[in-house]
Amino acid sequence: MTATIDSIATESTADTLKGVLFGSNFHQEHGSWRRLIATEPFRRPADRTPDERLSLAYERLKILNSTLDSAAGTATDPRALAALHEWIGPVDPALTTVAGIHYNLFLGSLLDHHGDTRRDLSDFLRLRRIGTFLCTEVAHGNDAVAVETTATYDRARDGFVLHTPHSGAQKFMPNASPAGGPKTGLVAARLLADGADHGVYLFLVPLTDEVRPLPGVRVRRLPARLGSPVDHCLTSFDQVFVEREALLGGEHGRVGDNGEFSSAMGNRRRRFLTSIGRVTIGKISMSACAVGAARATLAVAVRYGGHRYISGPRATQPVPVIAHRSHHGPLAEAMATVFAMSLLHRRALDRWEAQGGTATGRAEAERLVAVAKGWITWRARAVIVECRERCGAQALLEHNGMADLVAGAEGVITAEGDNLAIHAKAAAEMLFAAPQTSPDSTPDAEPGDLADPRFLGRLHAHVEDLWFARARARMSGARNDGPLDRWNAASGPALRGVEAHAHRQAAEAYAQAVAGLPEGPARDRLAELQRLFALRWVDRNSGDLLAAGRLTVDQVNTLPDVVERLVADVAVHLPAVVESFALPEEVLADWPIAGADYADAYDDPEAAWQTAATTEGER
């Protein structure tokens, strides 16, 4: 069928859906970042080398810092950090990287540990020195608890000596060069005192001045990576001394005035996880960055599809490419996914802020953050790649914005914990927990209705339960050769269970959002997106649901038609729904294919047609 695309968006519908995406406090939470990226210093530069673009990222960091009421307040506010990443991510991925490291991992960690040792942070708050974070090593990524950089306590000098013992212990990928200004790092190192290994802690270590590394610090730029330029480096230490106050200590461990180490935690892994607690907020920020990038690429793809005309059934009647089902179908499904990503991101952020003081509450909130980060960033990559393809070869050109975002998606998938690793950890935690029946997994006495969101919720819950039940059965039936063999037997279905858990959480957030809206066009649009998202997942798992008696044969047979009708309903309103993303026109104007006059970006002022036009005008 051919869809008619309605390009007229009612302001009330867009504003209502904007509240769904960003929450009820848009102006306070998001307004300042939205205004910032619309200003002149954040316009897309033309024809700059990678080093010039890197310098621009640090210049923008300083501009950003100058607009803050309080750098410390931003660093300690997960909601502010998430919003920062959500808006600057699509505009400048390099800036997003260095800003996230400085405010969250570096400054946030310092402030979290500020009670144990009072430090003068003014240089970092005013960006006279830029902060970075040196945790992973060449040989230690997701197993950062095993890092081999050492910090040996020197009683005579009452401080620590940092040293890199071999090549594999070099710090891998921190932005540690003098680019942008002097750098100071938080270095994860193994605290050795009186011959004992007390585990991995963070140490505050000056790295460079304005032009070169400081004595004993060796910094080498890594080869250029995919995507926006960042000064990723290999960094090593040769007997670098720092004062005792450089240790970010606390209840998890400190060295007192008497030179003795003490800790309220006997487990060295817990000490390390306490030291790097900001990584969880980093995961929230990576989700936010992915959500913002996916929205931006989808907005550009929808706009481009509306003003890119191709030959129609009759040569004299060209049609916009988005009128074709093969084009608007993937974008409609991308829209349903982007709303799901946004809602799951908000749910994870809300749960993290409302975790309470219990260890159980914190662990559950942290697990949802990790699951959401993996699921959202993977979905973002799929959406961004789909939108890039729908925009053809022009979207491969750097000036149209998408190329950076395709590469940026790969970065957030790896940053703050590789997705597969953090999902495997979540899978193990959920697998080894006592089996629980999900609230909506009780079988229906009679087949439910595919138009009933509650029925769809029960189907989602059953899919999750099914995969974890399979994982437990695989584990029980595995050869008893040890825990790794049992885990390997169970890990496949357990990871599918985590994916199903993410889908269920997103679907529940969708249902709550729809229920919270008044009757009207905005609720209708959101309900269409909700059903499309839910039914696509049900369709993917229809065989298992049919075998379990949760779906009938007739329902499985009708699913494709139901989904097709929803795709058509969503496609009609794509331009209207895109308005809810609230992207500034100044930002969209930076990407030529987002405008109806995109061909003008390729005009040649010295071409024959220009000469002919000038000559004609002079006659």
Secondary structure as GFF3:
##gff-version 3
##sequence-region A 1 619
A	DSSP	alpha_helix	11	22	.	.	.	ID=ss1
A	DSSP	alpha_helix	26	29	.	.	.	ID=ss2
A	DSSP	alpha_helix	31	37	.	.	.	ID=ss3
A	DSSP	three_ten_helix	40	42	.	.	.	ID=ss4
A	DSSP	alpha_helix	50	67	.	.	.	ID=ss5
A	DSSP	alpha_helix	71	75	.	.	.	ID=ss6
A	DSSP	alpha_helix	78	88	.	.	.	ID=ss7
A	DSSP	alpha_helix	93	100	.	.	.	ID=ss8
A	DSSP	pi_helix	101	108	.	.	.	ID=ss9
A	DSSP	alpha_helix	109	112	.	.	.	ID=ss10
A	DSSP	alpha_helix	122	125	.	.	.	ID=ss11
A	DSSP	beta_strand	130	134	.	.	.	ID=ss12
A	DSSP	three_ten_helix	144	146	.	.	.	ID=ss13
A	DSSP	beta_strand	150	154	.	.	.	ID=ss14
A	DSSP	beta_strand	159	163	.	.	.	ID=ss15
A	DSSP	three_ten_helix	167	169	.	.	.	ID=ss16
A	DSSP	beta_strand	171	172	.	.	.	ID=ss17
A	DSSP	beta_strand	183	193	.	.	.	ID=ss18
A	DSSP	beta_strand	196	206	.	.	.	ID=ss19
A	DSSP	beta_strand	217	221	.	.	.	ID=ss20
A	DSSP	beta_strand	233	237	.	.	.	ID=ss21
A	DSSP	beta_strand	240	243	.	.	.	ID=ss22
A	DSSP	three_ten_helix	244	246	.	.	.	ID=ss23
A	DSSP	beta_strand	254	255	.	.	.	ID=ss24
A	DSSP	beta_strand	261	262	.	.	.	ID=ss25
A	DSSP	alpha_helix	268	275	.	.	.	ID=ss26
A	DSSP	alpha_helix	278	307	.	.	.	ID=ss27
A	DSSP	beta_strand	309	310	.	.	.	ID=ss28
A	DSSP	beta_strand	319	320	.	.	.	ID=ss29
A	DSSP	three_ten_helix	321	323	.	.	.	ID=ss30
A	DSSP	alpha_helix	325	353	.	.	.	ID=ss31
A	DSSP	alpha_helix	359	390	.	.	.	ID=ss32
A	DSSP	three_ten_helix	392	396	.	.	.	ID=ss33
A	DSSP	three_ten_helix	398	400	.	.	.	ID=ss34
A	DSSP	alpha_helix	402	414	.	.	.	ID=ss35
A	DSSP	alpha_helix	419	432	.	.	.	ID=ss36
A	DSSP	alpha_helix	453	477	.	.	.	ID=ss37
A	DSSP	alpha_helix	483	515	.	.	.	ID=ss38
A	DSSP	alpha_helix	521	540	.	.	.	ID=ss39
A	DSSP	alpha_helix	542	547	.	.	.	ID=ss40
A	DSSP	alpha_helix	553	572	.	.	.	ID=ss41
A	DSSP	alpha_helix	574	578	.	.	.	ID=ss42
A	DSSP	three_ten_helix	579	581	.	.	.	ID=ss43
A	DSSP	alpha_helix	585	589	.	.	.	ID=ss44
A	DSSP	three_ten_helix	592	594	.	.	.	ID=ss45
A	DSSP	three_ten_helix	598	602	.	.	.	ID=ss46
A	DSSP	alpha_helix	608	618	.	.	.	ID=ss47
###
